Amino acid sequence: MLVTGFPAGPWGTNCFIIADGPGHECLIIDPGKDAAGPINDVVAENKLRPVAVLLSHGHLDHTWSVVPVADGYEIPAYIHSGDQHMLENPLSGISSDMRMMLAQINAGRMVDTEPADVRLLEDDMSLEIAGVPLTTAHAPGHTPGSIVFKYGGAGEVPPLLFSGDLLFQGSIGRTDLPGGDHAAMLRSLQTVLPPLPDETVVLPGHGPQSTMAAERSSNPFLLDLDEQAPRRGL
């Protein structure tokens, strides 16, 4: 199995490319700003055939290059219905500070993030695309349509969690942007993460990878959740 990724653009958004191996079809997760060129390089180097783009949520730093990638390869882009409106209006999910930064780095031009073929994701959905079995989990909080992608592991490949902006190494996604909901984020952390085995490798939307074991033992937000959990017993 081939799993590779790189941080893209000024926000350091992790873009991932997944395939059953070199020479096979592949999935692309979260093509952010300046991601199209490196994606093309990885595809060419490994003789891959892109078949779909998966979006963990609708924020512009994760969707910036979805049109050149999805339409360029003539493939669909998948997003949860709760965030589909951000493809139609990418400014709807960002802060005023981010709008100012966007004006500076893009010379005031609107970013086109609505590809020709958009398909909707749902909770607990099995995706059999490119020979890579993934399962979705709806994880609202950072945005209403945030979603994570889970790979169960096989052979020497451990379980994987493409966590988007739900979970980072030592932290979690912010909830102060338009559509953010802190209570929903806490519920997502309490429902999505506990079933995952400790050996699960966490591949987040920003920053370095981690494991569920490391996050359970040191992430202050998950430790706080444990302290808030109701105690069982007499």
C-alpha positions in Angstrom: 0.0 0.0 0.0 1.2 3.5 -0.8 0.4 6.4 1.5 2.2 9.6 1.0 1.5 13.2 2.0 2.9 16.7 2.1 2.0 20.0 3.7 0.6 22.5 1.1 0.4 26.2 1.0 0.7 28.9 3.6 -1.6 27.0 6.0 0.5 23.8 5.9 -2.5 21.7 5.0 -1.6 18.1 4.8 -2.6 16.6 1.4 -2.6 12.8 1.2 -2.4 10.4 -1.7 -3.4 6.7 -1.2 -3.2 3.8 -3.5 -3.0 0.0 -3.3 0.5 0.4 -4.7 2.5 2.0 -7.5 0.9 1.7 -10.9 -2.6 1.5 -9.3 -5.6 3.9 -9.0 -5.3 6.4 -6.2 -7.4 8.7 -3.9 -6.4 12.2 -3.1 -7.4 13.8 0.3 -7.6 17.5 0.9 -5.8 19.3 -2.0 -5.0 22.6 -0.4 -3.3 25.7 -1.9 -0.3 24.8 -4.1 -1.1 21.1 -3.9 -1.8 20.5 -7.6 1.8 20.5 -8.7 3.1 18.1 -6.0 0.1 15.8 -6.6 1.0 15.6 -10.3 4.6 14.8 -9.4 3.6 11.9 -7.1 1.1 10.6 -9.6 3.7 10.6 -12.4 6.5 9.2 -10.3 4.4 6.3 -9.1 2.4 5.8 -12.3 -0.8 6.3 -10.5 -4.3 6.9 -11.9 -6.4 9.3 -9.7 -10.0 8.3 -9.4 -11.4 10.6 -6.7 -10.8 13.5 -4.4 -12.0 13.2 -0.7 -12.5 16.4 1.3 -12.4 16.2 5.1 -14.4 19.4 5.3 -15.1 22.6 3.3 -12.6 25.1 4.5 -10.6 26.8 1.8 -7.3 25.7 3.1 -8.4 22.1 2.3 -10.3 22.7 -0.9 -8.2 25.4 -2.7 -6.9 23.1 -5.4 -10.0 20.8 -5.7 -11.0 22.2 -9.1 -7.7 21.9 -10.9 -7.2 18.4 -9.4 -10.7 17.0 -9.8 -11.5 18.6 -13.1 -8.0 18.2 -14.4 -8.2 14.5 -13.9 -11.9 14.4 -14.7 -12.7 12.7 -11.4 -15.4 13.3 -8.7 -14.9 15.2 -5.5 -16.6 13.9 -2.3 -17.7 16.1 0.6 -20.3 15.8 3.4 -23.6 17.6 2.6 -23.1 19.8 5.7 -20.1 21.5 4.0 -21.2 21.4 0.3 -22.1 25.1 0.5 -18.5 26.0 1.1 -17.6 24.7 -2.4 -20.2 27.0 -3.8 -19.1 30.0 -1.6 -15.6 29.4 -0.2 -15.8 32.7 1.8 -18.7 31.4 3.9 -16.6 29.3 6.2 -13.6 31.6 6.9 -12.8 34.4 9.4 -12.3 38.1 8.6 -8.5 37.6 9.2 -8.4 34.7 6.8 -10.3 36.9 4.2 -7.6 39.6 4.6 -4.9 37.0 4.1 -6.7 35.6 1.1 -6.9 39.1 -0.5 -3.1 39.4 0.0 -2.0 36.1 -1.4 -4.6 35.8 -4.2 -4.6 39.5 -5.2 -8.3 39.7 -4.4 -9.3 37.0 -6.9 -12.1 34.6 -6.0 -11.0 31.0 -5.7 -13.0 28.5 -7.7 -13.6 25.5 -5.4 -16.7 23.9 -7.0 -15.7 21.0 -9.3 -17.9 19.7 -12.0 -18.7 16.4 -10.3 -19.5 16.7 -6.6 -20.7 13.6 -4.7 -21.9 13.6 -1.1 -20.6 11.6 1.8 -22.6 10.3 4.8 -21.8 8.9 8.2 -20.6 5.3 8.4 -20.2 5.0 4.7 -18.0 2.3 3.2 -16.0 3.6 0.2 -14.6 1.0 -2.2 -12.6 3.3 -4.4 -9.2 2.7 -5.9 -8.9 -0.6 -4.1 -8.6 1.1 -0.7 -11.4 0.3 1.7 -12.2 3.3 3.8 -15.0 4.0 6.2 -16.4 7.5 7.0 -17.4 9.0 10.3 -19.2 12.3 10.5 -17.4 14.4 13.0 -19.0 17.9 13.2 -17.6 20.6 15.4 -14.8 22.2 13.4 -17.4 22.5 10.6 -21.0 21.1 10.3 -19.8 18.7 7.6 -16.4 17.6 9.0 -15.8 13.9 8.3 -12.9 11.5 8.9 -11.7 8.6 6.9 -10.7 5.3 8.6 -8.6 2.5 7.2 -8.8 -0.8 9.2 -5.2 -2.0 8.5 -4.0 -5.0 6.6 -0.8 -7.0 6.8 2.1 -4.7 7.9 0.0 -1.6 7.4 -1.6 -0.4 10.7 -5.0 1.1 11.0 -5.1 4.7 9.8 -7.2 7.7 10.7 -7.3 10.6 8.2 -8.6 13.0 10.9 -8.9 16.2 9.0 -9.2 19.0 11.6 -10.9 16.9 14.2 -7.7 15.7 15.9 -4.1 17.0 15.7 -0.9 15.9 17.5 -1.6 17.2 21.0 -4.5 19.3 20.1 -7.9 19.5 18.3 -9.5 21.6 15.6 -10.7 25.1 16.4 -14.4 25.8 16.7 -14.5 29.6 16.6 -14.9 29.9 12.8 -18.3 30.3 11.0 -20.3 27.0 11.6 -18.0 25.9 14.4 -19.6 24.3 17.4 -17.6 23.4 20.5 -20.3 21.2 22.0 -20.5 19.2 18.8 -16.7 18.9 18.7 -16.7 17.3 22.1 -19.4 14.9 21.1 -17.4 14.0 18.0 -14.3 13.3 20.1 -16.3 11.2 22.4 -18.0 9.1 19.7 -15.5 8.9 16.8 -12.2 8.2 18.6 -12.9 5.6 21.4 -13.5 2.6 19.1 -10.1 3.1 17.3 -7.3 0.8 18.5 -4.2 2.3 20.1 -2.0 1.4 17.2 -4.1 3.6 14.8 -1.8 6.1 13.0 -3.4 9.5 13.1 -2.8 11.5 9.8 -4.2 14.9 10.6 -5.1 17.9 8.4 -2.2 19.9 9.9 1.0 19.1 11.6 2.9 15.8 12.2 1.3 12.3 12.4 0.7 10.6 15.7 -1.0 7.5 17.1 -4.2 7.0 19.1 -2.1 5.6 22.0 0.0 8.8 22.1 -3.0 11.1 21.9 -4.9 9.2 24.6 -2.0 9.4 27.0 -0.9 13.0 26.4 -3.5 15.1 24.4 -4.9 17.5 27.0 -8.3 17.7 25.2 -8.7 13.9 25.3 -7.6 13.7 28.9 -10.2 16.4 29.8 -12.8 14.2 28.0 -11.8 11.3 30.2 -12.2 13.4 33.3 -15.6 14.6 32.2 -16.9 11.1 31.4 -19.5 9.7 33.8 -18.1 7.3 36.3 -19.6 3.8 36.4 -20.1 1.7 39.4 -21.8 1.8 42.8 
